[in-house]
Amino acid sequence: MAKEDARIPAEIGCLDTENLRVTLISTVGAHCDVWQTAGYHFEREKNRAFDMVIKRHTLSCNSLDVKIYRRDYGMLKKQLHDIIPEAIFVRTRIDGEENMLVLAQAFTPWFNLANPAIAEDAIPLMAKLHKARLQLGLFIQTAKEIRTNQQKVIDLYVLDNLVLDRNKEVRYLDSFEVFFHEDLLYMIDDPCEDLREKIDVSVKRLAYLEFLLASANELAATLS
């Protein structure tokens, strides 16, 4: 749904949105619009240009929300390393209201990994990609450990969250609400069905990723 040569339709305290040319990438994420810009120059680094993804939070977001988002993202970054893009969580004002913006390292999705409907394509592809299989194994192991130890389910509800980029490396591209809190299903009397569905889908897709990795490893062994 890319919309090229546009501008972000908001006043953002830390960005010159009037003169910043962007491409709209997505509006289907968790409470955010996603834009991308090429060759952006920061005020303090005029001699360097950056390809950057800009994620604008579309709901109100206070300082505690920002702290939680940053904490969860940082935990994933620490454990998953370069699978998680570099990102800055910025408290700023959007259209005059306190909110949050994420400025993230830009990666172009090339292949969706968490979609069981394309397993026939994914298995032979991953069988040829040794580094990607190692990355996927680390992702699966980390996601399972976090679920077991912290009752948090990594968000795989949005299909574009886990991808191969153009260099055929695994990237997890979500930034806001990277976890669903599974314990909420048992702590409250009437849990939101939307939350239950997102957790169920994410758990099923994680199981599919295990199948994908096992199948790709098995096929790779026959190719070597």
N, C-alpha and C positions, 0 to 999 in steps of 0.2 A: 504494500500500500504506500510505497515511497512517493512523497510529494516533494519534488525538487525545487530549489531556489525559492524557498519560502522564508518566513520569519516566525519565531515563536510568538504566539498571540498573547503576550503577557508582558507586564513590566516587571523585570527581575533585577533586584538591587545590585547583584554582582556581575551582571552581563549587559553589554550594549546591544540589546535586542533589536533596536532600530537598524543597526548596520551589520548585524550578524546574519549571514546567509546560511540557511540550514536545510536539511532534508528530513521530512517527517518519516520516521521509521515504523513506529507502532503506537497504537492507542489502546492495546488490549492487555497491557501489564497490570500489576496490582496497584491501582490508584495512581498511575503515572502515564505521561506522554513521553515518547522517546524520540529524540532528534539527533542528527549527526551533522557535524561541520568539519570541513577540511581546511587545514592551513590557518587555524586560529592562533592569534598572537596575544599572549598575556601582557599586561602593562609592564611588568618587571622583566620580561624576557622577549624583547622586541625582535631579537635576532633568531628566535626559534619559532617554528610553526608546529602545531599539534593537530592531528586528527583526533577528534573528541566526540564522545557520545554524551548528550545532555539529557538527563532524566528529570523531568519536572513533576513533582508531587502535586496531584490534583485535589487532594483533600487537605484540610487544616492539619498542621503538624507542629507540635510544640517541642521544646528543648529536650524533654524526656524521650519523646518518640525518636528524635534524631540520635540521641545517645544509644537507644536500643538498636536502631538500624545499623549504626556504625559498629557497635559491639558485635552483633551477629555476623556482619559482613567481614569484620576483621578476624573473627574466629575461623571462618571458612578460608580466608586468605592465608592465614597462618598454617593451616593444615593441608590446603590444596595447592598452595604456591601459585605457579603461573597458569593454572587452570582458571583462576579467578583474576579478572582484569584489575589493574591498578585503578583506584577510584578515590575521589575526594568527596566527602559529605559536607555540604555547605549550609549553614544556617543563614537564611537570607529572607528578604521580603519579596513576595510575589503578589503583584497587584495590591500592594500596601499591607498585606497580611503576613505575619510571621509564618515561615514555611521552610522547606528544604529543597535543595537541588543536589543532584549527583553529577559530577563531571568524571567520566570514566574513559579509560583507554579504549580506543575503537578497534573492534574486530568484526570482520564481515562473515556472517554465517554462511557456510557452504553446504553442510549436510546435517540434517536433524537426527540426533542419535536416539532420542527417547520415544520414537514413534514406532510401535509394533507393526503398523501396517506396511512398513518398508523393510522388514527384517530380511527379506530375500536379497535386497540390495546391500543392506548394512553388514551382513555377515561376511561376504567375500571382500568387501571394502576394508573392514577392520582387520581381516586376516592378513592383509598386506601392510598394515600400519603398526609396526612394533611399538613405537613411542606412544601412539594413541591408545593402544591396548593397556600399556602400563598406566597411563593417565586415567583411563576409565576404571581400571582396577583400584587405583587409589581413591577415586571418587566414590565408588561403590562401598569400599571398606569404611571410608570416613562417614558416609551417610548412614550406614548400618550402626556404627559405633555411637554416633550422635543420637540416633533414635533409641538405642538400648540404654544409654547412660543418661540422656537428658530429656527423653520423650519429645524430641523435636523431629519433625519430618521435613527433609529438604524439599523445597518447592519444585516439583516436576510437572505441576498441573498445566503450566504454559509450555507448549511443545517447543518453543524456541529458546527455552532456558539452557538446554544442554546441546551443544552443537560441535561439529568440526568446523574450524575456520578454513580460510583459503590455503593455509599451510598444512592442513590436515592434522591439526592439533586440537585436543579437547578443550573447550571453553564453557564455563558456566556464566551466563550473561545476566542473571537476575541481580538486582541490587536492593529493592525494597521488600521487606518481609520474606527473606530467603528461607524462613522456617515456618511451618505450621505447628502449633503447640498441641500435640496429641492428647496431653493430659486434660485439656479443657473439655474433651468429650465425656470425661468421667467426673469432672469437678462441678459441673453445672447441671441443673435439672433438665433444661431444655436446650441442648447445644444446637447451634445453627446448622441446618442441613447443608448449607453451602460449604461450611468448614469440613463437615464429614465427607462430602463428595471430593473436595480438593485433597484431603488426606488419603482417601481410598484410591483415587487416581494416581497420586504421587507414589504410593506404596506399590501399586501394580506396575507402574513404569520402572520403578527401581528393580523389581523382580525381573522385568523384561530385560533391563540392562545386564543383570547377572547372566541371563540366558544368552544374550547377545555376546557377551565377553567369552563365556565358556564355549560357545559355538565357533567364534572367531579363532580362539586359541586352538581348538581341535582342528579346524581347517588349516590354520597356519602350520601346524605340525606336519601335515601331509605335503605342504608345499616346500618345506625346507630340505 
